[in-house]
Amino acid sequence: MNAPQKRLRSVVAGIGSYLPERCVDNVELARMVDTSDDWIVQRTGIRTRHIAAEGETTSMLATKAAEQALANAGLTAADIDLIILATATPDYTFPATATLVQAALGMTHGVAFDLQAVCSGFVFAVSTADKFLISGSHKRALVIGAETFSRILDWKDRTTCVLFGDGAGAIILEAQEGEGTLADRGVLTSHLRSDGRHREKLFVDGGPSTTQTVGHLRMAGREVFRHAVGMVTDVMIDAFAATGTSAEDLDWFVPHQANERIIDASAEKLGIAAQKIVKTVSMHGNTSAASIPLALAAACADGRIQKGHLVMIEAMGGGFTWGSALIRW
């Protein structure tokens, strides 16, 4: 049997997050629309969410998370040569919000671009950055998920406005040589999927080429729930198969924070122990592409995720898009 071949891995070097100051609980929402704290908690697990202040943009949230990630890694913007920002709520139609972050960080070299896969955006961005880094074309990537979903919500629609919040999270991935084994730190495997036939189940009813407006988020909640568990568990099974691992090998399961019932059902289907699940949905709501890095940052800050831990991230978003990545922290 051949010995493993050394190879480049995309290793997590730093992490950061940012939440807007304003925190809105379910009681406050119940004064705006016909809902209640009990109704929201029972169906989603959400208790509070953060809402960006007037004039506080996605790029501002992303920049603050990026600055924290750089500080956590002991690096500066001069050390980064790639920025990928996952967002469905950019500051402008163009330029890319990533370039605004690049400018705010004082970075005048490298490349910066946005990636749009809605709630799956961060997983897609991690996978994309990994491809750049292991190819040898780039050395360090700043991977950000940032959203101001409050700007595209219909605040009269009680079925959607209670679900979402604003925030940003970021990680720095650095190309490092590994031994080519499962013990290597870094991204071990990633699996991405999409199926455009499901657009009408979760979409925004506006855009430059259709209505020339921003539009509002529309969702067929029951349909999304029906598809979610099967889709996200499929790409997690793919990750286990690609690496020869199982649910028992995971130290932490960090899913997209959309709905506590979806999280629990996915974990139960794969036999992931409840104590291995990182949940922030009750505090943050669904922050789309920002939800996984916000959850990762919370679990790193309180000491749960440690160097060497095996971490599974997964998400599903509008499109539909869905994906997973298995990372040795």
BELPE-V864699 format. One record per backbone hydrogen bond with DSSP energy under -0.5 kcal/mol. CO is the residue of the C=O (numbers start at 0). NH is the residue of the N-H. Records with the same first field share a line. If there is no record, write none. Layout:
# BELPE-V864699
CO=NH, NH
This chain:
# BELPE-V864699
6=177
8=10, 175
9=186
10=173
13=171
15=169
17=167
21=50
22=24
23=48
24=28
25=29
26=30
27=30
28=31, 32
32=34
35=39
36=40
37=41
38=42
39=43, 44, 45
40=44
43=259
46=25
48=23
49=165
50=21
52=55
54=56
56=60
57=61
58=62
59=63
60=64
61=65
62=66
63=67
64=68
65=69
66=70
67=71
68=72
69=73, 74
70=73
75=78
76=79
80=110
81=141
82=112
83=85, 143
84=86, 114
85=145
95=98, 99
96=100
97=101
98=102
99=103
100=104
101=106
102=105
105=107
110=82
112=84
114=86, 116
116=119
117=120
119=123
120=124
121=125
122=126
123=127
124=128
125=129
126=130
127=131
128=132
129=133
130=134
131=135, 136, 137
132=135
138=174
139=80, 81
140=142, 172
141=83, 143
142=170
143=85
144=168
146=166
147=150
148=151
149=152
151=216
152=154
153=156
155=157
156=159, 160
159=162, 163
162=285
164=148
166=146
167=17
168=144
169=15
170=142, 172
171=12, 13
172=140
173=10
175=8
177=6
180=183
185=187, 327
188=325
190=323
192=321
194=197
195=198
197=200, 201
198=201
200=219
202=217
203=205
206=209, 210, 211, 212
215=204
217=202
218=220
219=223
220=224
221=225
222=226
223=227
224=228
226=230
227=231
228=232
229=233
230=234
231=235
232=236
233=237
234=238
235=239
236=240
237=241
238=242
239=243, 244
245=248, 249
246=249
251=253, 311
252=254, 277
253=313
255=257
258=262
259=263
260=264
261=265
262=266
263=267
264=268
265=269
266=270, 271
267=270
270=272
272=275
273=276
275=252
276=278
279=282, 283
280=284
281=46, 47
284=286
285=164
286=289
287=290
289=293
290=294
291=295
292=296
293=297
294=298
295=299
296=300
297=301
298=303, 304
299=302
303=305
305=308
308=310, 328
309=250, 251
310=312, 326
311=253
312=324
313=255
314=322
316=319, 320
319=194
320=316
321=192
322=314
323=190
324=312, 326
325=187, 188
326=310, 328
327=185
